[in-house]
Amino acid sequence: MQKGADPARKYLDSTLLHYAASNGNDVILKYLLSLQEMKKLIDERDVCGDTPLLLAVKKGFEKVVEVLIDNNANSKLQDEEGN
């Protein structure tokens, strides 16, 4: 990111928050959420309609869920199947 990379850019309709959350990486997630431009994307949906929080819940990553909730992720959003 020091060389001008855009952390908020989407890759295959997912943000870096989606990738960190779906891989259970709470350390990277904390770093990303320290960046203002990433914090704005906390409830962004991917191509399947999942937010980073929904991905973390589905995969059982408790630390990641805690980080996202602590950073005001909307826990009332549902995926396309109503979960």
ABEGO torsion letter per residue (X at the ends): XAAGBBAABBBGGBBAAAAAAAAGBAAAAAAAAABAAAAAAAABBBAAGBBAAAAAAAAGBAAAAAAAAAAGBBAABBBAAGX
